[in-house]
């Protein structure tokens, strides 16, 4: 992943940790609710950053490779017609 995706992941994870700690402390409801809204918006932003990261885009397709991270190719099925011959 590129630096933009790593920044998004780190920022939203840190914000989520702050929200979890703040929700257990006796803070005002408005502050905790604002942190909740901020983490929800941050989560959407993080998912968008990860899905639009094309720097490490894998060109392997599922039709050719069984796994994207391994060089194992899918086995193509070969159908062979066998004639019933009487001897």
C-alpha positions in Angstrom: 0.0 0.0 0.0 1.1 3.5 -0.6 1.7 6.2 2.0 -1.8 7.7 1.6 -3.5 4.4 2.5 -1.1 3.9 5.4 -1.9 7.4 6.7 -5.6 6.8 6.5 -5.4 3.5 8.3 -3.2 4.9 11.1 -5.3 8.0 11.5 -8.6 6.2 11.7 -7.2 3.5 14.0 -5.9 6.2 16.4 -9.2 8.1 16.3 -11.0 4.9 17.1 -8.8 4.2 20.1 -9.4 7.7 21.3 -13.2 7.2 20.9 -13.1 3.9 22.8 -11.2 5.4 25.7 -13.4 8.6 25.7 -16.6 6.5 25.8 -15.4 4.8 29.1 -14.6 8.2 30.8 -17.2 10.5 32.3 -17.2 13.0 29.5 -20.1 14.9 28.0 -22.4 13.0 25.8 -22.0 15.6 23.0 -18.2 15.0 22.8 -18.5 11.2 22.7 -21.3 11.4 20.1 -19.1 13.8 18.0 -16.2 11.3 18.2 -18.6 8.5 17.1 -19.6 10.5 14.1 -16.0 11.4 13.3 -14.9 7.7 13.5 -17.8 6.7 11.2 -16.9 9.2 8.6 -13.2 8.3 9.0 -14.0 4.6 8.4 -15.8 5.5 5.1 -12.8 7.6 4.1 -10.4 4.8 5.0 -12.3 2.2 3.0 -12.4 4.6 0.0 -8.6 5.2 0.2 -7.9 1.5 0.4 -10.2 0.6 -2.5 -8.9 3.3 -4.8 -5.2 2.4 -4.1 -4.0 1.4 -7.5 -0.3 1.5 -6.9 -0.1 -2.1 -5.9 -2.9 -3.3 -8.1 -2.7 -7.0 -8.9 -3.2 -7.9 -12.5 -3.8 -11.5 -11.9 -7.4 -12.6 -12.4 -9.3 -15.4 -10.7 -9.9 -17.1 -14.0 -6.2 -17.8 -14.4 -4.8 -18.0 -10.9 -6.4 -19.7 -7.9 -4.7 -17.3 -5.4 -3.5 -13.8 -6.2 -0.4 -14.0 -4.0 0.9 -17.3 -5.3 1.9 -18.6 -8.7 -0.5 -21.5 -8.5 -2.6 -21.6 -11.7 -6.1 -23.0 -11.8 -6.4 -26.4 -13.4 -8.5 -26.2 -16.5 -11.0 -29.0 -16.9 -10.6 -31.0 -20.0 -13.5 -33.1 -21.1 -12.7 -36.1 -23.2 -15.4 -38.2 -24.9 -14.8 -41.9 -24.4 -16.5 -44.2 -26.9 -18.0 -47.4 -25.6 -16.4 -50.1 -27.8 -17.2 -53.8 -27.6 -14.4 -56.2 -28.0 
